[in-house]
Amino acid sequence: MEPFVRLDALAVPLDRSNVDTDAIIPKQFLKSISRAGFGPNLFDEWRYADCGEPGKPNEGRPLKADFVLNQPRYQGARILLARDNFGCGSSREHAPWALLDYGFRCIIAPSFADIFYNNCFQNGILPVRLPGATVDQLFREVAAAPGARIVVDLPQQTVASPSGAKFAFEIDPFRKDCLIKGLDDIGLTLEHLPAIEAYEARRRGEVPWAFLD
C-alpha cells in the first residue's frame, strides 16, 4: 500500500449528500475481486449518458458534460470534497477500490458511513471528517478558482484550503500510523515475519508430521 504523508492536489467538489456505494460503483461491475480496473466506472451512471456494462470499453462512451468529474478544470484531482453520509448503503469494498483506482487518495466530508470509512483506511485512502461549515468553505474556495489546490498533512493532521486557511482533523493514532507507513493488514502481519518464521521452525521440530507435503 502506498504511504500517505502529505498530499498537495487538485480537489473536485461533489455537491451531493448521502452518496451510496451503488452510485460510487454500480452493482453490475462487482464481478471482479481484483482491486484494479474499477476507476473508469467510478460514478458510472452519473458520468456517462449510456448504460455501462462489465467488459464494455469506456472509450467513446457519451459523457454527461454537467457532471463535475467530466469538467476539464477538475481533471487529475486527487482529493474529493463530499457532503454528509458519504459511502452509505452496502458494505462493498469495491467502492474505495474504484475511488483509489480513479486517483483519489483523500476524501473530505462532514460525515461518512461507518463501514465505508473503515474500508478507506484498509485501502490507502484518507477519509477526513471536518465540520459542515468548514466543508462549505472548501467547496466555495475550490469552485471560485480553477486549479485550486488543497493540502492535506497527515502527520500534522491539518487541511489547508486554497486560501491558506488551516483546519485540524482527528484521526485514530493506529490508523494514522498505518497510513503513514503504507501498511494494510498483510503489511502489519509481515512486520512480525521474523517471529512467525521462528515459530514455524520451532513447530517443525515439535510436530514434523504437520509439515509433510
Residue frames as a rotation matrix with the C-alpha (Angstrom) as fourth column:
MET 1
0.579 0.815 0.000 0.00
0.815 -0.579 0.000 0.00
0.000 0.000 -1.000 0.00
GLU 2
-0.107 -0.626 0.773 1.37
0.553 -0.683 -0.476 3.43
0.826 0.377 0.419 -0.93
PRO 3
-0.462 -0.103 -0.881 2.20
0.866 -0.267 -0.423 5.53
-0.192 -0.958 0.213 2.15
PHE 4
0.417 0.593 0.688 0.18
0.587 -0.754 0.294 8.67
0.694 0.281 -0.663 2.77
VAL 5
-0.371 -0.582 -0.724 2.09
0.918 -0.348 -0.191 11.57
-0.141 -0.735 0.663 4.33
ARG 6
-0.328 0.230 -0.916 1.32
0.013 -0.969 -0.248 14.87
-0.945 -0.093 0.314 2.64
LEU 7
-0.234 0.356 0.905 -0.96
0.943 0.311 0.122 15.44
-0.238 0.881 -0.408 -0.34
ASP 8
-0.393 0.076 -0.916 -0.96
-0.143 -0.989 -0.020 18.73
-0.908 0.123 0.400 -2.30
ALA 9
-0.815 0.142 0.562 -3.52
0.535 0.559 0.634 18.24
-0.224 0.817 -0.531 -5.03
LEU 10
-0.733 0.678 0.059 -6.46
-0.458 -0.555 0.694 19.46
0.503 0.482 0.717 -7.05
ALA 11
-0.801 0.569 0.186 -9.80
0.114 0.450 -0.886 18.93
-0.588 -0.688 -0.425 -5.34
VAL 12
-0.780 0.626 0.021 -13.12
-0.012 -0.049 0.999 18.17
0.626 0.778 0.046 -7.01
PRO 13
-0.786 0.519 0.337 -16.39
-0.518 -0.254 -0.817 19.15
-0.338 -0.816 0.468 -5.27
LEU 14
-0.726 0.623 -0.292 -19.16
0.283 0.658 0.698 16.53
0.627 0.424 -0.653 -5.38
ASP 15
-0.845 0.376 0.379 -22.08
-0.528 -0.697 -0.485 18.52
0.082 -0.610 0.788 -4.01
ARG 16
0.097 0.865 -0.492 -24.41
-0.443 0.480 0.757 15.64
0.891 0.144 0.429 -3.08
SER 17
-0.295 -0.097 0.950 -25.35
-0.945 0.176 -0.276 14.20
-0.141 -0.980 -0.143 0.30
ASN 18
0.247 0.439 0.864 -25.93
-0.486 0.827 -0.281 10.51
-0.838 -0.350 0.418 1.05
VAL 19
0.174 -0.291 -0.941 -23.84
-0.945 0.220 -0.243 9.23
0.278 0.931 -0.237 -1.86
ASP 20
0.645 0.155 0.749 -24.17
-0.505 0.821 0.265 5.47
-0.573 -0.549 0.608 -1.58
THR 21
-0.306 -0.886 0.348 -21.81
-0.334 0.443 0.832 2.72
-0.891 0.139 -0.432 -2.68
ASP 22
0.120 0.407 0.906 -24.08
0.730 0.581 -0.358 1.69
-0.672 0.704 -0.227 -5.55
ALA 23
0.985 0.148 -0.090 -23.62
0.064 -0.791 -0.608 5.17
-0.162 0.593 -0.789 -7.02
ILE 24
0.312 -0.944 -0.105 -19.87
-0.676 -0.298 0.674 5.04
-0.668 -0.139 -0.731 -6.40
ILE 25
-0.806 -0.483 -0.342 -19.52
-0.583 0.552 0.596 1.75
-0.099 0.680 -0.727 -8.28
PRO 26
0.118 0.981 -0.151 -22.75
-0.992 0.124 0.031 0.25
0.049 0.146 0.988 -9.70
LYS 27
0.310 0.111 0.944 -23.60
-0.592 0.799 0.101 -3.35
-0.744 -0.590 0.313 -8.92
GLN 28
0.990 0.140 -0.016 -23.00
-0.100 0.617 -0.781 -4.76
-0.100 0.775 0.625 -12.42
PHE 29
0.432 -0.898 -0.088 -19.27
-0.502 -0.158 -0.850 -4.12
0.749 0.411 -0.519 -12.03
LEU 30
0.282 -0.287 0.915 -18.83
-0.950 0.048 0.308 -6.17
-0.132 -0.957 -0.259 -8.85
LYS 31
0.968 0.144 -0.205 -17.94
-0.189 0.957 -0.222 -9.45
0.164 0.253 0.953 -10.53
SER 32
0.236 -0.960 -0.151 -14.20
0.110 0.180 -0.977 -8.91
0.966 0.214 0.148 -10.12
ILE 33
0.918 -0.031 -0.396 -12.34
0.397 0.040 0.917 -9.40
-0.012 -0.999 0.049 -6.85
SER 34
-0.166 -0.966 0.197 -9.24
0.956 -0.207 -0.210 -7.64
0.243 0.154 0.958 -8.14
ARG 35
0.108 0.176 -0.978 -8.71
0.637 -0.768 -0.068 -4.17
-0.763 -0.616 -0.195 -6.71
ALA 36
-0.718 -0.508 -0.477 -7.64
-0.025 -0.665 0.746 -2.75
-0.696 0.548 0.464 -10.07
GLY 37
-0.906 0.218 0.362 -9.72
0.402 0.177 0.899 -1.65
0.132 0.960 -0.248 -13.04
PHE 38
-0.065 0.964 -0.258 -12.75
0.983 0.017 -0.184 -0.05
-0.173 -0.266 -0.948 -11.36
GLY 39
-0.532 -0.244 -0.811 -11.70
0.345 -0.937 0.056 3.59
-0.774 -0.249 0.583 -11.87
PRO 40
-0.991 0.129 0.022 -13.17
-0.031 -0.394 0.918 4.01
0.127 0.910 0.395 -15.38
ASN 41
-0.282 0.948 -0.144 -16.59
0.412 0.256 0.874 3.06
0.866 0.187 -0.463 -13.99
LEU 42
-0.746 0.001 -0.666 -16.48
0.628 -0.330 -0.705 5.22
-0.220 -0.944 0.246 -10.85
PHE 43
-0.350 0.725 -0.593 -19.85
-0.121 -0.663 -0.739 7.05
-0.929 -0.187 0.320 -10.60
ASP 44
-0.861 -0.150 0.485 -20.70
0.401 0.384 0.832 5.35
-0.311 0.911 -0.271 -13.89
GLU 45
-0.051 0.944 0.325 -24.38
0.999 0.050 0.010 6.29
-0.007 0.325 -0.946 -14.03
TRP 46
0.623 0.228 -0.748 -23.56
0.367 -0.930 0.022 9.94
-0.690 -0.289 -0.663 -13.27
ARG 47
-0.268 -0.860 -0.435 -20.57
-0.129 -0.415 0.900 10.23
-0.955 0.297 0.001 -15.61
TYR 48
-0.974 -0.186 0.127 -21.95
0.068 0.291 0.954 8.56
-0.215 0.938 -0.271 -18.72
ALA 49
-0.405 0.856 -0.322 -25.09
-0.870 -0.469 -0.154 9.09
-0.283 0.217 0.934 -20.77
ASP 50
0.134 0.429 -0.893 -25.42
-0.612 0.745 0.266 5.40
0.779 0.511 0.362 -21.64
CYS 51
0.855 0.236 0.462 -25.51
-0.512 0.525 0.680 2.25
-0.082 -0.818 0.569 -19.54
GLY 52
-0.120 -0.984 -0.129 -22.14
-0.965 0.146 -0.216 0.78
0.232 0.099 -0.968 -18.63
GLU 53
0.929 0.367 -0.045 -21.56
-0.354 0.917 0.183 -2.96
0.108 -0.154 0.982 -18.63
PRO 54
0.368 -0.834 0.411 -18.63
-0.288 0.318 0.903 -5.13
-0.884 -0.450 -0.123 -17.49
GLY 55
-0.185 -0.572 0.799 -16.17
0.615 0.567 0.548 -5.64
-0.767 0.592 0.247 -20.32
LYS 56
0.676 0.463 0.573 -17.65
0.737 -0.436 -0.517 -2.80
0.011 0.771 -0.636 -22.35
PRO 57
-0.404 -0.891 0.206 -14.98
0.880 -0.441 -0.179 -0.33
0.250 0.109 0.962 -23.49
ASN 58
0.259 0.472 -0.843 -15.35
0.720 -0.676 -0.157 3.11
-0.644 -0.566 -0.515 -21.94
GLU 59
-0.754 -0.565 -0.335 -13.55
0.168 -0.659 0.733 4.91
-0.635 0.497 0.592 -24.74
GLY 60
-0.925 0.362 0.118 -16.08
0.019 -0.264 0.964 6.78
0.380 0.894 0.237 -26.85
ARG 61
-0.260 0.874 -0.412 -18.95
0.957 0.290 0.011 6.48
0.129 -0.391 -0.911 -24.41
PRO 62
0.023 0.312 0.950 -21.03
0.292 -0.911 0.292 9.70
0.956 0.270 -0.112 -24.27
LEU 63
-0.714 -0.374 -0.592 -20.26
0.671 -0.125 -0.731 11.80
0.200 -0.919 0.340 -21.20
LYS 64
0.548 0.832 -0.087 -22.63
0.803 -0.493 0.335 13.95
0.236 -0.253 -0.938 -19.18
ALA 65
-0.118 -0.712 0.693 -20.98
0.485 -0.650 -0.585 17.35
0.866 0.267 0.422 -19.52
ASP 66
0.327 0.316 0.891 -22.59
-0.465 -0.767 0.443 18.76
0.823 -0.559 -0.104 -16.38
PHE 67
0.928 -0.032 -0.371 -21.18
0.311 0.617 0.723 16.08
0.206 -0.786 0.583 -14.06
VAL 68
0.840 -0.543 0.005 -18.30
-0.476 -0.732 0.488 17.51
-0.261 -0.412 -0.873 -12.08
LEU 69
0.216 -0.816 0.537 -15.78
0.062 0.560 0.826 14.74
-0.975 -0.145 0.171 -12.79
ASN 70
0.298 -0.041 0.954 -16.20
0.917 0.291 -0.274 15.36
-0.266 0.956 0.124 -16.51
GLN 71
0.996 0.078 -0.042 -15.32
0.067 -0.972 -0.225 19.05
-0.058 0.221 -0.974 -16.32
PRO 72
0.508 -0.856 0.093 -11.82
0.380 0.126 -0.916 19.83
0.773 0.501 0.390 -17.69
ARG 73
0.210 -0.457 0.864 -10.88
-0.614 -0.750 -0.248 22.02
0.761 -0.478 -0.438 -14.71
TYR 74
0.488 0.047 0.872 -11.07
-0.834 0.320 0.449 19.05
-0.258 -0.946 0.196 -12.34
GLN 75
0.862 -0.204 -0.464 -9.11
-0.080 0.849 -0.522 16.51
0.500 0.487 0.716 -14.37
GLY 76
-0.114 -0.953 -0.280 -6.33
0.161 0.260 -0.952 14.95
0.980 -0.153 0.124 -12.33
ALA 77
0.176 0.243 0.954 -7.97
-0.832 -0.481 0.276 15.73
0.526 -0.842 0.118 -8.99
ARG 78
-0.455 -0.404 -0.794 -6.79
0.083 0.868 -0.489 13.51
0.887 -0.288 -0.361 -6.13
ILE 79
-0.960 0.237 -0.150 -8.95
0.126 -0.114 -0.985 14.97
-0.250 -0.965 0.080 -3.36
LEU 80
-0.441 0.886 0.142 -12.72
0.464 0.089 0.882 14.54
0.769 0.454 -0.450 -3.32
LEU 81
-0.927 0.289 0.238 -14.90
-0.369 -0.606 -0.704 17.02
-0.059 -0.741 0.669 -1.45
ALA 82
-0.560 0.756 -0.339 -18.18
0.375 0.597 0.709 15.45
0.738 0.270 -0.618 -0.41
ARG 83
-0.182 0.626 0.759 -21.22
-0.718 -0.612 0.332 16.05
0.672 -0.484 0.561 1.76
ASP 84
-0.180 0.154 0.972 -22.83
-0.937 0.274 -0.217 14.25
-0.299 -0.949 0.095 4.70
ASN 85
0.356 0.398 0.846 -23.03
-0.393 0.885 -0.251 10.47
-0.848 -0.243 0.471 4.97
PHE 86
0.218 -0.352 -0.910 -20.70
-0.968 0.039 -0.247 9.72
0.123 0.935 -0.332 2.09
GLY 87
-0.686 -0.541 -0.487 -20.36
-0.555 0.821 -0.130 6.00
0.471 0.181 -0.863 1.31
CYS 88
-0.288 0.664 0.690 -23.69
-0.750 0.292 -0.594 4.88
-0.595 -0.689 0.414 2.78
GLY 89
0.474 0.543 -0.693 -25.53
-0.848 0.492 -0.195 1.80
0.235 0.680 0.694 1.55
SER 90
0.966 -0.075 -0.247 -24.00
0.097 0.992 0.078 -1.65
0.239 -0.099 0.966 1.17
SER 91
0.701 -0.710 0.070 -20.61
-0.233 -0.135 0.963 -2.53
-0.674 -0.692 -0.260 2.63
ARG 92
0.869 -0.338 0.361 -18.92
0.493 0.532 -0.689 -3.34
0.041 0.776 0.629 -0.69
GLU 93
0.263 -0.875 -0.407 -15.17
0.334 -0.314 0.889 -2.75
-0.905 -0.370 0.209 -0.58
HIS 94
-0.064 -0.227 0.972 -15.27
0.996 0.037 0.075 -2.13
-0.053 0.973 0.224 -4.32
ALA 95
0.873 0.459 0.167 -16.28
0.468 -0.883 -0.020 1.48
0.138 0.096 -0.986 -3.57
PRO 96
0.639 -0.708 -0.302 -12.89
-0.315 -0.599 0.736 2.55
-0.702 -0.375 -0.606 -2.17
TRP 97
-0.116 -0.668 0.735 -11.21
0.587 0.551 0.593 0.36
-0.801 0.501 0.328 -4.80
ALA 98
0.349 0.337 0.874 -12.92
0.929 -0.248 -0.275 2.40
0.124 0.908 -0.400 -7.53
LEU 99
0.998 0.022 -0.065 -12.08
0.036 -0.976 0.216 5.74
-0.058 -0.218 -0.974 -5.89
LEU 100
0.328 -0.944 0.024 -8.44
-0.143 -0.024 0.989 4.76
-0.934 -0.328 -0.143 -5.45
ASP 101
-0.117 -0.350 0.929 -8.16
0.798 0.523 0.298 3.36
-0.591 0.777 0.218 -8.98
TYR 102
0.728 0.426 0.538 -9.54
0.659 -0.652 -0.375 6.64
0.191 0.627 -0.755 -10.35
GLY 103
-0.121 -0.880 0.459 -6.81
0.484 -0.456 -0.747 8.50
0.866 0.131 0.482 -8.47
PHE 104
0.512 0.368 0.776 -8.36
-0.423 -0.679 0.601 9.75
0.748 -0.636 -0.192 -5.23
ARG 105
-0.411 -0.671 -0.618 -6.20
0.365 0.500 -0.785 9.47
0.836 -0.548 0.039 -2.09
CYS 106
-0.937 0.099 -0.335 -8.29
0.283 -0.348 -0.894 11.64
-0.206 -0.932 0.298 0.22
ILE 107
-0.190 0.933 0.304 -12.00
0.556 -0.153 0.817 12.31
0.809 0.324 -0.490 0.76
ILE 108
-0.992 -0.099 -0.084 -13.13
0.127 -0.617 -0.776 15.26
0.025 -0.780 0.625 2.87
ALA 109
-0.229 0.971 0.062 -16.69
0.157 -0.026 0.987 15.30
0.961 0.236 -0.147 4.18
PRO 110
-0.127 0.254 0.959 -18.67
-0.878 -0.479 0.011 16.19
0.462 -0.840 0.284 7.33
SER 111
0.038 0.179 0.983 -19.52
-0.711 0.696 -0.099 12.51
-0.702 -0.695 0.154 7.89
PHE 112
-0.536 -0.251 -0.806 -19.07
-0.747 0.586 0.314 9.05
0.394 0.770 -0.502 6.40
ALA 113
0.740 0.642 -0.198 -20.90
-0.521 0.735 0.434 5.75
0.424 -0.218 0.879 6.65
ASP 114
0.532 -0.550 0.644 -19.01
-0.686 0.166 0.708 3.68
-0.496 -0.819 -0.289 9.23
ILE 115
0.565 -0.322 0.760 -18.14
0.375 0.920 0.111 0.64
-0.735 0.222 0.640 7.08
PHE 116
0.797 -0.278 0.536 -17.04
0.466 -0.280 -0.839 2.77
0.383 0.919 -0.094 4.15
TYR 117
0.740 -0.520 0.427 -14.93
-0.632 -0.754 0.179 4.89
0.229 -0.402 -0.887 6.50
ASN 118
0.434 -0.570 0.697 -13.13
-0.385 0.582 0.716 1.78
-0.814 -0.579 0.033 7.77
ASN 119
0.660 -0.143 0.738 -12.70
0.614 0.668 -0.420 0.36
-0.433 0.730 0.529 4.26
CYS 120
0.915 -0.344 0.210 -10.95
-0.131 -0.746 -0.653 3.55
0.381 0.570 -0.728 3.15
PHE 121
0.439 -0.785 0.437 -8.16
-0.847 -0.199 0.493 3.05
-0.300 -0.586 -0.753 5.68
GLN 122
0.374 -0.254 0.892 -7.73
0.035 0.965 0.260 -0.56
-0.927 -0.066 0.370 4.58
ASN 123
0.541 -0.073 0.838 -7.12
0.813 0.300 -0.499 0.60
-0.215 0.951 0.221 1.02
GLY 124
-0.419 -0.908 -0.006 -4.84
0.884 -0.410 0.223 3.60
-0.205 0.088 0.975 1.47
ILE 125
-0.126 0.455 0.881 -7.45
0.422 -0.780 0.463 6.36
0.898 0.430 -0.093 1.27
LEU 126
-0.893 -0.175 -0.415 -7.57
0.451 -0.363 -0.815 9.02
-0.008 -0.915 0.403 3.97
PRO 127
0.070 0.949 0.309 -11.15
0.676 -0.273 0.684 9.96
0.733 0.161 -0.661 4.93
VAL 128
-0.902 -0.425 -0.075 -11.13
0.366 -0.662 -0.654 13.34
0.228 -0.618 0.753 6.68
ARG 129
0.168 0.971 -0.169 -14.08
0.929 -0.098 0.358 14.48
0.331 -0.217 -0.918 8.78
LEU 130
-0.924 -0.381 0.034 -14.46
0.356 -0.889 -0.290 18.25
0.141 -0.255 0.957 9.11
PRO 131
-0.413 0.816 -0.404 -17.38
0.313 -0.289 -0.905 20.37
-0.855 -0.500 -0.136 10.38
GLY 132
0.234 0.637 0.734 -20.05
0.918 0.103 -0.382 21.20
-0.319 0.764 -0.561 7.82
ALA 133
0.903 0.107 -0.416 -19.22
0.045 -0.987 -0.157 24.90
-0.428 0.123 -0.895 7.86
THR 134
-0.027 -0.989 -0.146 -15.57
-0.395 -0.123 0.910 24.13
-0.918 0.082 -0.388 7.11
VAL 135
-0.438 -0.055 0.897 -16.51
0.642 0.680 0.355 21.84
-0.629 0.731 -0.263 4.24
ASP 136
0.683 0.718 0.134 -18.80
0.647 -0.508 -0.569 24.60
-0.341 0.475 -0.811 2.93
GLN 137
0.594 -0.536 -0.600 -15.81
-0.396 -0.844 0.362 26.96
-0.700 0.022 -0.713 2.88
LEU 138
-0.469 -0.796 0.382 -13.69
-0.063 0.462 0.885 24.44
-0.881 0.391 -0.267 1.00
PHE 139
0.021 0.573 0.819 -16.47
0.890 0.363 -0.277 23.98
-0.456 0.735 -0.502 -1.57
ARG 140
0.885 0.368 -0.286 -16.68
0.240 -0.885 -0.399 27.74
-0.400 0.285 -0.871 -2.11
GLU 141
0.260 -0.870 -0.418 -12.93
-0.529 -0.491 0.693 28.20
-0.808 0.040 -0.588 -2.48
VAL 142
-0.529 -0.453 0.718 -12.49
0.271 0.711 0.648 25.27
-0.804 0.538 -0.253 -4.87
ALA 143
0.255 0.727 0.637 -15.43
0.897 0.068 -0.436 26.41
-0.361 0.683 -0.635 -7.03
ALA 144
0.793 0.130 -0.596 -14.18
0.083 -0.991 -0.106 30.01
-0.604 0.035 -0.796 -7.14
ALA 145
0.271 -0.818 -0.508 -10.77
-0.855 -0.447 0.263 29.36
-0.443 0.362 -0.820 -8.71
PRO 146
0.956 -0.007 -0.293 -9.92
-0.169 0.804 -0.571 26.79
0.240 0.595 0.767 -11.40
GLY 147
0.167 -0.942 -0.290 -6.80
0.066 0.304 -0.950 24.92
0.984 0.140 0.113 -10.41
ALA 148
0.289 -0.013 0.957 -7.42
-0.873 -0.415 0.258 25.46
0.394 -0.910 -0.131 -6.69
ARG 149
-0.153 -0.471 -0.869 -5.45
0.015 0.878 -0.479 23.02
0.988 -0.086 -0.127 -4.56
ILE 150
0.794 0.327 0.512 -5.90
-0.534 -0.029 0.845 21.65
0.292 -0.944 0.152 -1.07
VAL 151
-0.287 -0.927 -0.240 -3.01
-0.492 0.358 -0.794 20.44
0.822 -0.109 -0.558 1.08
VAL 152
0.853 0.519 0.049 -3.62
-0.347 0.495 0.797 17.53
0.389 -0.697 0.603 3.46
ASP 153
-0.267 -0.958 0.107 -0.86
-0.641 0.093 -0.762 16.93
0.720 -0.272 -0.639 6.01
LEU 154
0.520 0.539 -0.663 -1.42
0.031 0.764 0.645 13.66
0.854 -0.356 0.380 7.83
PRO 155
-0.313 -0.657 -0.685 1.44
0.763 0.255 -0.594 13.91
0.565 -0.709 0.422 10.40
GLN 156
-0.990 -0.070 0.121 0.20
-0.001 -0.862 -0.506 17.38
0.140 -0.501 0.854 11.39
GLN 157
-0.442 0.897 -0.023 -3.47
0.871 0.423 -0.252 16.39
-0.216 -0.132 -0.968 10.96
THR 158
-0.269 0.319 -0.909 -4.31
-0.043 -0.947 -0.319 19.56
-0.962 -0.047 0.268 9.04
VAL 159
0.100 0.332 0.938 -6.14
0.980 0.131 -0.151 20.53
-0.173 0.934 -0.312 5.87
ALA 160
-0.548 -0.319 -0.773 -5.07
0.194 -0.948 0.253 23.77
-0.813 -0.011 0.582 4.18
SER 161
0.525 0.828 0.196 -7.62
0.483 -0.100 -0.870 25.45
-0.701 0.552 -0.452 1.92
PRO 162
0.287 -0.402 0.869 -6.68
0.908 -0.174 -0.380 27.17
0.305 0.899 0.316 -1.37
SER 163
0.710 0.033 0.703 -6.62
-0.032 -0.996 0.078 30.49
0.703 -0.078 -0.707 0.53
GLY 164
-0.351 -0.936 -0.001 -4.17
-0.138 0.053 -0.989 29.07
0.926 -0.347 -0.148 3.07
ALA 165
0.148 0.469 0.871 -6.60
-0.959 -0.148 0.243 28.66
0.243 -0.871 0.428 5.98
LYS 166
-0.696 -0.473 -0.541 -5.74
-0.316 0.878 -0.360 25.59
0.645 -0.079 -0.760 8.06
PHE 167
0.356 0.853 0.381 -8.17
-0.869 0.154 0.470 23.23
0.342 -0.498 0.797 9.74
ALA 168
-0.709 -0.602 0.366 -7.31
-0.702 0.647 -0.296 20.43
-0.059 -0.467 -0.882 12.16
PHE 169
0.333 0.803 -0.494 -8.90
-0.713 0.557 0.425 16.99
0.617 0.211 0.758 11.97
GLU 170
0.082 -0.204 0.975 -9.00
-0.857 0.485 0.174 13.99
-0.508 -0.850 -0.135 14.28
ILE 171
0.349 -0.002 -0.937 -7.85
-0.628 0.741 -0.236 10.51
0.695 0.671 0.258 13.38
ASP 172
0.988 -0.012 0.156 -7.23
-0.103 0.702 0.704 7.29
-0.118 -0.712 0.693 15.29
PRO 173
0.323 -0.945 -0.048 -3.48
-0.819 -0.305 0.486 7.10
-0.474 -0.118 -0.873 16.08
PHE 174
-0.144 -0.370 0.918 -3.20
0.062 0.922 0.381 3.48
-0.988 0.112 -0.110 14.92
ARG 175
0.615 0.439 0.654 -4.86
0.663 0.160 -0.731 4.20
-0.426 0.884 -0.193 11.58
LYS 176
0.898 -0.348 -0.270 -2.71
-0.409 -0.887 -0.215 7.29
-0.165 0.303 -0.939 11.15
ASP 177
0.025 -0.954 0.299 0.46
-0.633 0.217 0.743 5.29
-0.774 -0.208 -0.598 11.72
CYS 178
0.018 0.044 0.999 -0.63
0.466 0.884 -0.047 2.59
-0.885 0.466 -0.005 9.26
LEU 179
0.896 0.356 0.265 -1.35
0.399 -0.386 -0.832 5.13
-0.193 0.851 -0.488 6.51
ILE 180
0.676 -0.699 -0.233 1.94
-0.682 -0.713 0.163 6.96
-0.280 0.048 -0.959 7.00
LYS 181
-0.287 -0.822 0.492 3.84
-0.539 0.563 0.627 3.65
-0.792 -0.086 -0.605 6.82
GLY 182
-0.185 0.287 -0.940 1.68
-0.956 0.169 0.240 2.27
0.227 0.943 0.243 4.00
LEU 183
-0.974 -0.214 0.078 0.61
-0.228 0.913 -0.337 -0.78
0.001 -0.346 -0.938 5.99
ASP 184
0.084 0.981 -0.177 -2.55
-0.777 0.176 0.604 -2.77
0.624 0.087 0.777 5.41
ASP 185
0.742 0.259 0.618 -3.41
-0.635 0.566 0.525 -5.91
-0.214 -0.782 0.585 7.42
ILE 186
0.883 -0.467 -0.045 -0.97
0.403 0.805 -0.437 -8.02
0.240 0.367 0.898 5.41
GLY 187
0.179 -0.850 0.496 1.78
-0.005 -0.505 -0.863 -5.44
0.984 0.151 -0.095 5.84
LEU 188
0.312 0.005 0.950 1.15
-0.903 -0.308 0.299 -5.32
0.294 -0.951 -0.091 9.58
THR 189
0.958 0.077 0.276 1.47
-0.163 0.938 0.304 -9.10
-0.236 -0.337 0.912 9.76
LEU 190
0.677 -0.733 0.065 4.72
0.488 0.381 -0.786 -9.10
0.551 0.563 0.615 7.77
GLU 191
0.326 -0.554 0.766 6.24
-0.639 -0.726 -0.253 -6.70
0.696 -0.407 -0.591 10.30
HIS 192
0.369 -0.118 0.922 6.34
-0.825 0.415 0.383 -9.76
-0.428 -0.902 0.056 12.59
LEU 193
0.714 -0.038 -0.700 7.88
-0.515 0.648 -0.561 -12.05
0.474 0.761 0.443 9.95
PRO 194
-0.397 -0.909 -0.129 10.99
-0.569 0.353 -0.743 -13.00
0.720 -0.221 -0.657 11.99
ALA 195
-0.548 0.259 0.796 8.78
-0.742 0.289 -0.605 -14.09
-0.386 -0.922 0.034 14.90
ILE 196
0.589 0.800 -0.113 6.48
-0.742 0.480 -0.468 -16.00
-0.320 0.360 0.877 12.54
GLU 197
0.413 -0.511 -0.754 9.42
-0.526 0.542 -0.655 -17.81
0.744 0.667 -0.045 10.91
ALA 198
-0.662 -0.669 0.339 10.92
-0.646 0.279 -0.711 -18.65
0.381 -0.689 -0.616 14.31
TYR 199
-0.099 0.727 0.680 7.60
-0.797 0.351 -0.492 -20.10
-0.596 -0.591 0.544 15.46
GLU 200
0.769 0.409 -0.491 7.27
-0.636 0.574 -0.516 -22.21
0.071 0.709 0.702 12.30
ALA 201
-0.063 -0.878 -0.475 10.81
-0.558 0.426 -0.713 -23.51
0.828 0.220 -0.516 12.68
ARG 202
-0.702 -0.162 0.694 10.13
-0.707 0.274 -0.652 -24.50
-0.084 -0.948 -0.307 16.29
ARG 203
0.259 0.903 0.343 6.86
-0.757 0.410 -0.509 -26.20
-0.600 -0.128 0.790 15.36
ARG 204
0.492 -0.157 -0.856 8.58
-0.688 0.532 -0.493 -28.18
0.533 0.832 0.153 12.60
GLY 205
-0.619 -0.773 -0.140 10.75
-0.472 0.508 -0.720 -29.73
0.628 -0.379 -0.680 15.30
GLU 206
-0.666 0.401 0.629 7.84
-0.619 0.173 -0.766 -30.36
-0.416 -0.900 0.133 17.67
VAL 207
0.226 0.810 0.541 5.27
-0.064 0.567 -0.821 -31.74
-0.972 0.151 0.180 15.19
PRO 208
-0.696 -0.621 -0.361 7.12
-0.370 -0.121 0.921 -32.59
-0.615 0.775 -0.145 11.95
TRP 209
-0.638 0.518 0.570 4.14
0.691 0.712 0.127 -34.61
-0.340 0.475 -0.812 10.70
ALA 210
0.342 0.834 -0.434 2.11
0.512 -0.552 -0.658 -31.40
-0.788 0.003 -0.616 10.41
PHE 211
0.224 -0.355 -0.908 4.52
-0.579 -0.798 0.169 -30.03
-0.784 0.487 -0.384 7.80
LEU 212
-0.504 -0.354 0.788 4.59
0.330 0.764 0.554 -33.04
-0.798 0.539 -0.268 5.47
ASP 213
-0.665 0.234 -0.710 3.79
-0.692 -0.551 0.466 -32.21
-0.282 0.801 0.529 1.84
